[in-house]
Every structure is written in C-alpha cells, then in structure tokens.
C-alpha cells in the first residue's frame, strides 16, 4: 500500500537529459521536462517579479563551448497579471530546453549543469527544485 506522509510532496516534473549529434563535433543537449497536470513551470523569460523563471547553468568545461542561447521548445502560454503589471510565461505538459554545444578535443566528454525550476498550479507553487545533471557527448 502506497501512502504519503503528512507534509511530503511529490515533484510533478519528470526530467530527462540527452544529447543528439547534429554535426561532426556539434551536439544538441536536451533537458526535457514532462509536467503532470494541473502543474506548470515557468519559461526562462518570465518576469522575475511575478514568478521564479526556470534557469540552467553549466559547469565550466574546457572541452565544450556553448553556441547561442538556450532555446525552449514547447507550447508557451502567457497570462497577464494586472495587479503586478507583469506577464507570466509558462509551459504545461512538456517543454525541452535545448543548448547547442561544440566539442573541442577527444570524445567522450561529460557536460554537467544544474536546472532550477518551480512547479505551480493556480495560485500555489511548490518549493523551487535544483537538479544537478550530466550528459555524455560521444
């Protein structure tokens, strides 16, 4: 029998980390969040005064160079909140955060980072999560 202790929460966000070779030494690193209804997570571009935007940081690695900005792939929803004069940008169901990287030197290379996000529903948010991850580029 499964039961939750009082005060225990289950994270409604499942993360998957992967890489895809797109050229000889160029890869896409995918951080894919699958979000249980009725929750959502915020875009990295949402207003900080209104919510906690998702953020991704990368551990320094001399064998890897980031190319361009972190992209978001998913159905972006927006909602204007008049009382704070800000627009929330968020994802429900699924979103992929994608970073293109170029590898310098020999393979395989391990790229490490951290993703911070907050899962919310209606007016209630769970505590922010910080997940350390690693992806092997080969």
N, C-alpha and C positions, 0 to 999 in steps of 0.2 A: 504494500500500500504506500503510495507516494503522498507526502504532505509537506507543507511549508511551515517553518517555524514563524511565530509572530515577528513581524518586522523584517523578514527575509524577502528580498525581491529577486526576481528572475530578469536577466537582461533580455529585452525583446529584440535585440540586434545580434545577428549572427554574422561574423566576419570571415571572409575568405581572401587569402593573399596568394597571388600567382603572377607569373611573368609570361610574356609572349615575345618571341624573337620576330622583329619586323624587318631587319636588315642584318648584314654581316655582324656588326658589333652594336646594333641598336635594338633596344627592348622597350616594351611597354610593361610597366609594373601596375597591376590591377589590385586595388583594395576594394572589394565588393561587400557592401552591407545589405543583408536581407533583413527587413524590418517587419516584425509582427504587427498586424492591425490591433488596435487603432493608433499605434505609436507612429512617430515620425522623427527624423533627425534633421538638423539644420544644415543648410549649404554653408560652405566656407565663406560665402559672400554676404551672408545675412548680417544685419546690423548687430553689433556687439551690445548696444544699449538695450536691445529688445530681447536678446537671447544669447545662447552660447554657440557660436558657429563651430562647425567641425574644422579641425586643423590637423595637418600632417606635418611632422618634422622628420628629417632624415639624418641619420648618423653619418658623420664625415667618413668618406671612403675615397682614397686617392685613385682607386681603380675605376671609379664610376663618376660620370659627370651628368648632372641633371640638364635636360634640354627643355626649355619652355616652362610654362606654368602647369600646375596640377589641374587637370580637367575633370569635370563632373559629367557623367553620362547617366541620365535617368530623366524621369518626368518631374521637372521642377515646378513646384506650386508656390504661389505667393499670396500673402494676406497682409493688407494694410491695417495697422493698429492705430486708430486715430488718437487715443489718449496719450500715446508716447510718440506720435508722429514718426513712425518707422514701419518699414515693410519687412515682414518675415519671409524668408525663402527657405523651403524645406522639401524633403523627399519622404514619400511613403512607399512601402513595399520593397523597393530595391534602388540602389544607386551604386555606381562604380566610380571611384576616384582613380584616375589614370595619370601616371607620370612617365614620360619618355626619358630614357637614360641611354647614355653611350658608355660602353665598357672600353677601358684602356688597359691593355695587358692581357695576361692569360686568364682563361676560364677554368673552372667555375669561379664566380665571385658572389659573395653573400652581401646583400644590401639590407641594412637594418633601419628601422624607423619606429615612430610612435604615432598613433592616431588618437585624437581626443574628440569625443562626441557626447552629446546629451540627447537621450531619448525622451520625448514628451508626448503627451496626449491631452487634448483640450487645454485646460489651464494648469495641468500638473506635469512636472518634469522629475525624472529620476536623477540621482546624483551623476555628475559627469564621470565618464569612463575614460581611462587612459590605457591603451592596449599597445604593448611593445610587440613588434613583429619582425620577421626576417623572410627574405625571398632570395632563392638561389638563382642566379643567372648562369645558364650553361649552354 
